[in-house]
Amino acid sequence: MSFPLSPHVQTESIEIAGIPGYRFKAEACRKPYPTLIFYHGWQSNADRQRFRAGVLAAFGYQVFIFDGPMHGKRGHVEDTPENILRYFWQVIDQEVAEFPVIYEELLETFAADPNRLAVMGHSMGAFISLALMTQYPYISCGIGYNGASDWSFIEENLAMNYRTTPEAIKAGRSPLGEVTYQPSQYKPLQAADKLVNRPLFLTNGAEDQTIPLAGNLRLADYLQVHNSEEGVFKHEIYEGVGHIVTDGMLADGLNFLKEHLK
């Protein structure tokens, strides 16, 4: 598919430590570059996110997108219940573990500004962005579209979709039979104290049937109480919206970046 991009945005294919992706940079961007890493969702890939990354870059940022494990140029996994249970959390954990190598390369090779670095993602990419925020305090801000921070709730909800429970899956007593199931080692809600007074924008569609908006409510309540800096945290719920990123959601994210990635 051909993606039209602004003539004022430079783009190139890159690879860091064997991880393929793309770099986008607005001509008006000046060193050191304010930098954004966008993380794609389950069953997506870097190639499919090029247009969105180009739009983000056009607003004055250096933007990177990479293929996640078992996605894009790094392989393929069928979208089955068994594979979701087996690989979803594994992909997230591997992307979080890969971040330090990518981060160092962005600083050394691509002149990323260490004081202006944001992470953003949709769906699974929003999960990754939240986990990264809890693990790496030098990330300036995060934006999560249609994701969740209460991963225990999501595990329960996911199991319910398959008429079972996480405990039954682990014990091999679910309708899915013997399924390898390893939850993530990261739990953003349980690490909520590491997100206090850090710029974070979460969005959810009110009609999202894939990732229920309830998966972000506990963290939103916690940060509203514990943040002392006004405007540093936002949680927007978009009526009539499902598991997609609308133009309005993207615009709200850009406004948040404009405020917190100066």
Secondary structure, DSSP 4 states (H G I P E B T S, - for coil): ------TTEEEEEEEETTEEEEEEEETT--SSEEEEEEE--TT--TGGGHHHHHHHHTTT-EEEEEPPTTSGGG------HHHHHHHHHHHHHHHHHHHHHHHHHHHHHH-EEEEEEEEEEETHHHHHHHHHHHH-TT--EEEEES--S-HHHHHHHHHHHTTS-HHHHHTT-STT-S------S--TGGGGGGGTTS-EEEEEETT-SSS-GGGGHHHHHHHHHH--STTSEEEEEETT--SS--HHHHHHHHHHHHHH--
